[in-house]
Structure formats: structure tokens, C-alpha cells
Amino acid sequence: MPTCTCTSERGTIPPESRAAVAGAITEIHHEVARAPRYVVQVVFADLEPRTIYLAGHPVETGHVWIRADIRAGRTDQQKREMLRRLTTEVGEILGLPPESVWVYLSDIPGPTVAEYGRPLPEPGQEDAWFAALPAELQGRLKPIR
């Protein structure tokens, strides 16, 4: 958590830009929401042309929708900063204006989500949660923390 699904018409987010987009999303969540990097997931969903509609009309190419399911407990200020940075930084990577990057932050209580086989903690409790993981798993996650 967070799980961010980037939906766009095929070709809007080229394969060679995906690592940069995923990296930006990861760093924004890490820096602003204080989420450990090892819980930030980014999924890309490509849709065929004329499968995204707005007001009953097909959307022009060059739009991206990011649905970010995040753990509840972030402040409004953190959310505003994430929205600002996501629209701006993802837009810059893709050569799109911020108004073409739509972002939806959806709060989900941490304990209702399981990652790495365990319910997630509340924000701020990640260190104790990490310490309770098996040593082998901690070893795999430490480099991406």
C-alpha cells in the first residue's frame, strides 16, 4: 500500500517511460506520505482507443488516470502535496500538462490490507511491523526500504 493504477489509452505511457513514472510515484509516496518504498506498487493498465469516455464522448489521447489506494491516516496537507506532485511530475515525464493527469487518492484502513502475508500497520508503525517480519523477508526488503 499504496497501490497506484495508471490507466491510459495504449501508447500514452510508453514502455520506456514506465520505470520513470513508477519511480516518481514511489518517491512521492515515500517523501510525502512517509511510506516505505517496499510497499509502493504501480500497475499500468493500457486500454484500447475509444474505451475511455468523458461526458459521453471519447477522451482525446494524452490523458492518464491514477487511482492511488493509500492507507488512511494521511493529513489533508499530505494529500494535497501528493496530488500536486503526482499531476506535475508524471505529466513532466510523459510530456503532458498537469490537467491531463487525473489522480484519485482513496483512503483504506491499513489493517484491512495484507501485504507480505500480514495486515499492514497504521501509518507511523512501519518499523515495528517490519521488525516482526521473518528475517529472510527482512533481508529481501532492506535494500528497497
C-alpha positions as CSV (number, residue, x, y, z in Angstrom):
1,M,0.0,0.0,0.0
2,P,-0.2,2.4,-1.7
3,T,-1.3,0.6,-4.9
4,C,-1.4,3.0,-7.8
5,T,-3.0,2.0,-11.1
6,C,-2.1,4.2,-14.0
7,T,-4.8,3.9,-16.7
8,S,-4.5,5.4,-20.1
9,E,-5.1,4.7,-23.8
10,R,-2.4,2.4,-25.2
11,G,0.7,4.3,-26.1
12,T,0.2,7.2,-23.7
13,I,2.6,5.7,-21.2
14,P,5.3,4.1,-23.4
15,P,7.1,1.1,-22.0
16,E,10.4,3.1,-21.9
17,S,8.7,5.7,-19.6
18,R,7.2,3.3,-17.1
19,A,10.2,2.9,-14.8
20,A,10.5,6.7,-14.6
21,V,6.7,7.0,-13.8
22,A,6.9,4.2,-11.2
23,G,10.0,5.7,-9.7
24,A,8.4,9.2,-9.4
25,I,5.2,7.7,-7.8
26,T,7.3,5.7,-5.3
27,E,9.4,8.7,-4.3
28,I,6.4,10.9,-3.9
29,H,4.7,8.5,-1.6
30,H,8.0,7.8,0.3
31,E,8.8,11.5,0.8
32,V,5.3,13.0,1.4
33,A,3.4,10.1,3.0
34,R,6.4,8.5,4.6
35,A,5.5,5.1,3.1
36,P,8.4,2.7,2.9
37,R,9.4,2.1,-0.7
38,Y,8.8,-1.6,-0.5
39,V,5.0,-1.1,-0.1
40,V,4.6,1.2,-3.1
41,Q,3.1,-0.7,-6.0
42,V,2.5,0.8,-9.5
43,V,0.3,-1.0,-12.1
44,F,-0.1,0.1,-15.7
45,A,-3.3,-0.6,-17.5
46,D,-3.5,0.1,-21.2
47,L,-6.9,0.5,-22.8
48,E,-7.8,0.3,-26.5
49,P,-8.7,3.6,-28.2
50,R,-12.2,4.8,-27.7
51,T,-12.7,2.9,-24.4
52,I,-12.4,6.0,-22.2
53,Y,-15.3,8.4,-22.3
54,L,-15.9,11.8,-20.6
55,A,-19.4,13.4,-20.7
56,G,-20.4,10.7,-23.2
57,H,-17.6,11.4,-25.6
58,P,-14.4,9.6,-26.3
59,V,-11.4,11.2,-24.5
60,E,-8.6,12.5,-26.6
61,T,-5.3,10.7,-26.3
62,G,-2.9,12.1,-23.9
63,H,-4.7,11.6,-20.6
64,V,-3.7,9.5,-17.6
65,W,-5.8,8.5,-14.6
66,I,-4.0,7.4,-11.4
67,R,-6.1,5.6,-8.8
68,A,-4.0,5.5,-5.6
69,D,-5.3,3.4,-2.8
70,I,-3.4,4.7,0.2
71,R,-3.5,3.9,3.9
72,A,-5.9,6.1,5.8
73,G,-4.3,8.5,8.3
74,R,-2.6,10.9,5.9
75,T,-3.3,14.6,6.6
76,D,-5.1,16.8,4.1
77,Q,-1.8,18.7,3.6
78,Q,0.0,15.5,2.7
79,K,-2.8,14.6,0.3
80,R,-2.7,18.0,-1.4
81,E,1.1,17.7,-1.8
82,M,0.8,14.2,-3.3
83,L,-1.9,15.4,-5.7
84,R,0.3,18.4,-6.8
85,R,3.4,16.3,-7.3
86,L,1.7,13.4,-9.0
87,T,0.0,15.6,-11.6
88,T,3.1,17.7,-12.2
89,E,5.8,15.1,-12.1
90,V,4.0,12.3,-14.0
91,G,3.0,15.0,-16.5
92,E,6.5,16.1,-17.0
93,I,7.8,12.6,-17.5
94,L,5.1,12.0,-20.2
95,G,5.2,15.4,-21.7
96,L,1.6,16.1,-20.6
97,P,0.2,19.2,-18.8
98,P,-0.9,18.6,-15.2
99,E,-4.5,18.9,-16.2
100,S,-4.2,15.8,-18.3
101,V,-3.1,13.7,-15.3
102,W,-6.1,12.9,-13.1
103,V,-5.4,11.5,-9.6
104,Y,-7.8,9.9,-7.1
105,L,-6.5,9.2,-3.6
106,S,-8.6,6.6,-1.8
107,D,-8.1,6.0,1.9
108,I,-8.2,2.4,3.1
109,P,-7.5,1.4,6.7
110,G,-4.1,-0.2,6.9
111,P,-5.3,-3.2,9.0
112,T,-7.8,-4.2,6.2
113,V,-4.9,-4.8,3.7
114,A,-2.5,-7.7,3.8
115,E,1.0,-7.4,2.2
116,Y,3.8,-9.8,2.6
117,G,1.3,-12.1,4.2
118,R,0.4,-9.8,7.1
119,P,-2.1,-7.0,7.8
120,L,-0.5,-3.5,7.4
121,P,0.1,-1.3,10.4
122,E,-1.3,2.2,10.9
123,P,0.9,5.0,9.4
124,G,3.9,5.5,11.6
125,Q,4.0,1.9,12.9
126,E,6.0,0.5,9.9
127,D,9.3,-0.1,11.8
128,A,7.6,-2.4,14.4
129,W,5.7,-4.1,11.6
130,F,8.9,-4.6,9.7
131,A,10.8,-5.9,12.7
132,A,8.1,-8.7,13.1
133,L,8.6,-10.0,9.6
134,P,10.7,-13.2,9.1
135,A,14.4,-12.5,8.9
136,E,14.6,-13.8,5.3
137,L,11.9,-11.4,4.2
138,Q,13.5,-8.5,6.0
139,G,16.7,-9.3,4.2
140,R,15.0,-9.1,0.8
141,L,13.2,-5.8,1.7
142,K,16.1,-3.9,3.3
143,P,17.7,-2.9,0.0
144,I,14.5,-1.2,-1.2
145,R,13.4,0.3,2.1
